[in-house]
């Protein structure tokens, strides 16, 4: 029997219409008293490739720990979530994490959302050859600002998949707002499957964000090149160094870029002078307890239905149902 010819993924770009908004947001962050660049700007093509490399590092426990948890829970996941429906992958990247679930979930439709629209489009074209009959859709969108889905996305049985602990990039109040938007976009037969990095000792968590090879440092510095293209600024990566540390009081890792020397950065319509040692905040990643995170889910209109963790209690995968 002849195998079906692979379809072409359907691609949608929400970002082109939002270019001015992106410039305004970046300028506002750079001009704030404590300068910041949101972590979503890590993910241009190079940043996405660097993050894929980070996931292979021995220090970076989240990816391999989550993968092991999902693998161990595979049969139960299939029984709980059922087959078919629409799998919506938030921050899909290379689509590899979602693809590992195809065997147990057998979705009718796979929707990959990512701010690096070109990167995810390339990944979808490769994935489509391996899953010729699957209906695949790629959406270039900043889903941290708007959870926009094209009409081509089936409205029923939407399972949102948000792996990798990216929910930690939101403050608790921001997380509730974001999760509430997901809740509004699904129906009572849908749900959420989410990865959550759990609180753990400094000796484990800090090297995951400051590895010996310096891949995370390159990932962090690359955000300046992305900002240069987006905003028209003139950052030089040689003027900055990577800083990462655990804030135990807030239970979150922080990443910053620290000016090595006094520097002036210009862009059309703006300028910012940085003192030597002054920092730009680029990421925080909250490390939750299961009880604290499940309280956030309930505040957003979800009810936790199942939780799986590794033997060390480092990482949790939670299935939540809309209430």
C-alpha positions as CSV (number, residue, x, y, z in Angstrom):
1,X,0.0,0.0,0.0
2,X,1.4,3.4,-1.0
3,X,2.2,5.8,1.9
4,X,0.3,9.1,1.8
5,X,2.1,12.0,0.3
6,X,3.1,14.5,3.0
7,X,1.0,17.6,3.2
8,X,2.5,21.0,3.4
9,X,2.0,22.6,6.9
10,X,-0.3,25.6,6.9
11,X,1.6,28.6,8.2
12,X,0.3,31.8,9.7
13,X,2.3,34.9,10.7
14,X,0.8,37.2,13.3
15,X,4.1,38.9,14.0
16,X,4.4,41.0,10.9
17,X,1.4,43.1,11.9
18,X,2.9,43.6,15.4
19,X,6.4,44.9,14.5
20,X,5.7,48.4,15.8
21,X,4.4,47.0,19.1
22,X,7.6,45.0,19.4
23,X,9.8,48.1,19.0
24,X,7.8,50.0,21.5
25,X,8.0,47.2,24.0
26,X,11.8,46.8,23.6
27,X,12.4,50.5,23.9
28,X,10.2,50.8,27.0
29,X,12.1,47.9,28.7
30,X,15.5,49.5,27.9
31,X,14.5,52.9,29.2
32,X,13.0,51.6,32.4
33,X,15.0,52.5,35.6
34,X,16.0,48.8,35.9
35,X,16.5,47.9,32.2
36,X,15.0,44.7,31.0
37,X,14.5,42.6,27.8
38,X,11.7,39.9,28.0
39,X,12.9,36.3,27.6
40,X,10.7,35.8,24.6
41,X,13.3,37.8,22.6
42,X,15.8,35.1,23.1
43,X,14.2,33.1,20.3
44,X,15.3,34.3,16.9
45,X,16.7,31.5,14.6
46,X,20.1,31.5,16.3
47,X,18.6,31.8,19.8
48,X,16.3,28.8,19.1
49,X,19.2,26.8,17.8
50,X,21.3,27.7,20.9
51,X,18.5,26.7,23.2
52,X,18.3,23.3,21.5
53,X,22.0,23.0,22.3
54,X,21.4,24.0,25.9
55,X,18.9,21.1,26.2
56,X,21.8,18.7,25.4
57,X,24.1,20.0,28.2
58,X,24.8,17.8,31.2
59,X,24.0,20.7,33.5
60,X,20.6,21.4,32.0
61,X,18.4,18.9,33.9
62,X,14.9,20.2,32.9
63,X,14.7,18.8,29.4
64,X,15.9,15.2,30.1
65,X,14.1,15.1,33.4
66,X,10.8,16.1,31.8
67,X,11.3,13.7,28.9
68,X,11.8,10.9,31.4
69,X,8.7,11.8,33.3
70,X,6.6,11.9,30.1
71,X,8.0,8.6,29.0
72,X,7.2,6.9,32.2
73,X,3.7,8.4,32.3
74,X,3.0,7.5,28.6
75,X,0.5,4.8,29.1
76,X,-1.4,6.7,31.8
77,X,-1.3,9.9,29.7
78,X,-2.9,8.0,26.7
79,X,-5.6,6.6,29.0
80,X,-6.4,9.9,30.6
81,X,-6.2,12.2,27.5
82,X,-7.5,9.8,24.9
83,X,-6.7,9.8,21.2
84,X,-7.5,12.4,18.6
85,X,-8.3,16.1,19.1
86,X,-6.0,19.0,18.6
87,X,-2.6,19.3,20.3
88,X,-1.5,22.9,20.6
89,X,2.2,23.3,21.4
90,X,3.1,26.6,23.0
91,X,6.7,27.6,22.3
92,X,7.1,24.7,20.0
93,X,10.7,25.3,18.9
94,X,11.9,22.3,17.0
95,X,8.6,20.4,17.8
96,X,10.6,17.5,19.3
97,X,8.9,17.4,22.7
98,X,5.4,17.3,21.2
99,X,6.4,14.7,18.6
100,X,7.3,12.3,21.4
101,X,3.6,12.4,22.4
102,X,2.2,11.6,19.0
103,X,2.4,7.8,19.6
104,X,0.2,7.9,22.7
105,X,-2.1,10.9,21.8
106,X,-2.4,10.3,18.0
107,X,-3.7,13.9,17.5
108,X,-5.9,14.7,14.5
109,X,-4.3,18.1,14.3
110,X,-1.0,19.5,15.6
111,X,-0.6,23.3,16.0
112,X,2.8,24.8,16.7
113,X,3.0,28.3,18.2
114,X,6.3,30.1,18.5
115,X,7.7,33.7,18.4
116,X,10.4,32.4,16.1
117,X,8.0,31.8,13.2
118,X,10.7,30.9,10.6
119,X,12.4,28.4,12.9
120,X,9.2,26.6,13.7
121,X,8.1,26.6,10.1
122,X,11.3,24.8,9.1
123,X,10.8,22.3,12.0
124,X,7.2,21.6,10.8
125,X,8.3,20.9,7.3
126,X,10.6,18.2,8.5
127,X,8.0,16.9,10.9
128,X,5.4,16.7,8.2
129,X,7.6,14.2,6.2
130,X,7.6,11.9,9.3
131,X,3.9,12.2,9.8
132,X,2.5,12.6,6.3
133,X,-1.2,12.3,7.2
134,X,-1.2,14.7,10.2
135,X,-2.8,18.1,9.8
136,X,-0.1,20.5,10.9
137,X,-0.4,24.3,11.4
138,X,2.4,26.7,12.3
139,X,1.7,30.1,13.9
140,X,4.3,32.8,14.4
141,X,2.8,34.7,17.3
142,X,3.8,36.3,20.6
143,X,1.5,34.2,22.7
144,X,2.6,35.8,25.9
145,X,0.7,38.9,24.7
146,X,-2.2,37.3,22.8
147,X,-3.2,33.7,22.5
148,X,-4.1,34.1,18.8
149,X,-5.2,31.0,16.9
150,X,-6.3,31.0,13.2
151,X,-9.7,29.8,12.2
152,X,-8.0,26.7,10.8
153,X,-7.5,25.4,14.4
154,X,-10.2,23.0,15.3
155,X,-12.3,24.3,18.2
156,X,-13.0,21.1,20.0
157,X,-10.8,18.9,22.2
158,X,-7.9,21.4,22.4
159,X,-5.1,20.1,24.5
160,X,-2.6,22.8,25.2
161,X,0.9,21.6,25.8
162,X,3.4,23.9,27.5
163,X,6.5,21.9,28.4
164,X,10.0,22.9,29.5
165,X,9.1,25.0,32.6
166,X,8.6,28.2,30.5
167,X,5.7,29.0,32.8
168,X,8.4,30.0,35.3
169,X,9.2,33.0,33.2
170,X,6.0,34.6,34.4
171,X,5.5,36.1,37.9
172,X,2.8,34.3,39.8
173,X,0.2,37.0,38.9
174,X,1.3,37.0,35.3
175,X,1.1,33.2,35.3
176,X,-2.5,33.2,36.4
177,X,-3.4,35.8,33.7
178,X,-1.7,33.7,31.0
179,X,-3.2,30.4,32.2
180,X,-6.6,32.1,32.2
181,X,-6.2,32.9,28.5
182,X,-5.5,29.3,27.9
183,X,-8.6,28.3,29.8
184,X,-10.7,30.7,27.7
185,X,-9.3,29.1,24.5
186,X,-10.2,25.5,25.4
187,X,-13.5,23.7,26.0
188,X,-14.6,21.2,28.7
189,X,-13.3,18.3,26.7
190,X,-9.9,20.0,26.3
191,X,-7.2,20.7,28.9
192,X,-3.6,21.6,29.7
193,X,-0.5,19.5,29.9
194,X,2.3,21.6,31.5
195,X,5.8,21.2,32.7
196,X,6.8,22.8,36.0
197,X,10.4,23.1,37.3
198,X,10.3,22.5,41.1
199,X,12.3,24.1,43.9
200,X,15.7,22.5,44.4
201,X,19.2,23.3,45.8
202,X,21.4,26.1,44.4
203,X,24.1,23.6,43.5
204,X,21.7,22.0,41.0
205,X,19.8,24.9,39.6
206,X,22.5,27.5,39.1
207,X,24.8,25.4,36.8
208,X,21.8,24.8,34.5
209,X,21.8,28.5,33.7
210,X,25.5,29.1,33.7
211,X,27.1,26.0,32.1
212,X,30.8,25.3,31.8
213,X,30.9,25.5,28.0
214,X,29.3,28.9,28.0
215,X,26.4,28.0,25.7
216,X,23.8,29.7,28.0
217,X,26.1,32.8,28.0
218,X,26.0,32.8,24.2
219,X,22.2,32.3,24.3
220,X,21.8,35.3,26.7
221,X,24.2,37.5,24.7
222,X,22.5,36.7,21.4
223,X,19.4,38.5,22.6
224,X,21.3,41.8,22.0
225,X,21.8,40.9,18.3
226,X,18.1,40.1,18.1
227,X,17.2,43.4,19.7
228,X,19.6,45.2,17.2
229,X,17.7,43.8,14.3
230,X,14.2,44.5,15.8
231,X,14.9,47.9,17.2
232,X,17.8,49.2,15.1
233,X,20.0,49.5,18.2
234,X,23.8,49.2,18.3
235,X,24.6,46.8,21.1
236,X,28.0,45.2,21.0
237,X,28.1,41.8,22.6
238,X,31.7,42.3,23.7
239,X,30.6,45.1,26.0
240,X,28.4,42.7,28.1
241,X,28.8,39.5,30.2
242,X,26.3,36.8,31.3
243,X,25.2,36.7,34.9
244,X,22.9,34.0,36.5
245,X,22.1,33.3,40.1
246,X,19.3,31.8,42.3
247,X,17.3,34.3,44.4
248,X,16.3,31.9,47.2
249,X,13.8,34.4,48.8
250,X,11.8,34.6,45.5
251,X,12.5,31.0,44.6
252,X,13.6,32.0,41.1
253,X,16.7,31.9,39.0
254,X,17.6,35.3,37.4
255,X,19.6,36.0,34.3
256,X,21.1,39.4,33.5
257,X,23.5,41.0,31.1
258,X,26.1,43.1,32.9
259,X,28.0,46.0,31.2
260,X,31.7,45.3,31.3
261,X,32.4,49.0,30.7
262,X,30.4,52.2,30.6
263,X,28.5,52.1,27.3
264,X,26.0,54.2,25.4
265,X,23.4,52.3,23.3
266,X,21.5,54.1,20.6
267,X,18.4,53.3,18.4
268,X,16.1,55.4,16.3
269,X,14.4,57.8,18.7
270,X,16.2,56.6,21.8
271,X,19.5,56.3,23.7
272,X,20.4,54.7,27.0
273,X,23.7,55.1,28.9
274,X,24.8,52.2,31.1
275,X,27.4,52.4,33.9
276,X,30.0,49.7,34.1
277,X,28.4,46.9,36.2
278,X,24.9,48.0,35.4
279,X,22.6,45.1,34.4
280,X,19.8,44.3,31.9
281,X,17.4,41.8,33.3
282,X,16.7,39.1,30.7
283,X,15.0,36.3,32.5
284,X,13.6,35.0,35.7
285,X,12.5,31.4,36.1
286,X,10.4,30.6,39.1
287,X,10.9,27.2,40.8
288,X,7.5,26.2,42.3
289,X,6.3,23.7,44.8
290,X,3.5,21.5,43.5
291,X,1.0,22.9,45.9
292,X,1.8,26.5,45.0
293,X,1.6,25.9,41.3
294,X,-1.6,23.9,41.6
295,X,-3.1,26.9,43.4
296,X,-2.2,29.1,40.4
297,X,-4.0,26.6,38.1
298,X,-7.1,26.8,40.3
299,X,-7.0,30.6,40.3
300,X,-7.0,30.4,36.4
301,X,-10.0,28.2,36.2
302,X,-8.3,24.8,35.9
303,X,-8.5,21.8,38.2
304,X,-5.3,19.7,38.5
305,X,-6.3,16.1,37.5
306,X,-2.9,14.3,37.6
307,X,0.7,15.0,38.5
308,X,3.8,13.1,37.6
309,X,7.3,13.7,39.0
310,X,10.8,12.2,38.8
311,X,12.3,10.2,41.7
312,X,14.3,13.3,42.8
313,X,11.2,15.6,42.8
314,X,13.0,18.0,40.5
315,X,10.3,18.4,37.9
316,X,6.6,17.9,37.5
317,X,4.2,17.4,34.6
318,X,0.7,18.3,35.4
319,X,-2.5,17.5,33.6
320,X,-5.2,20.1,34.3
321,X,-8.9,20.2,33.2
322,X,-11.0,23.3,32.7
323,X,-13.6,23.9,35.4
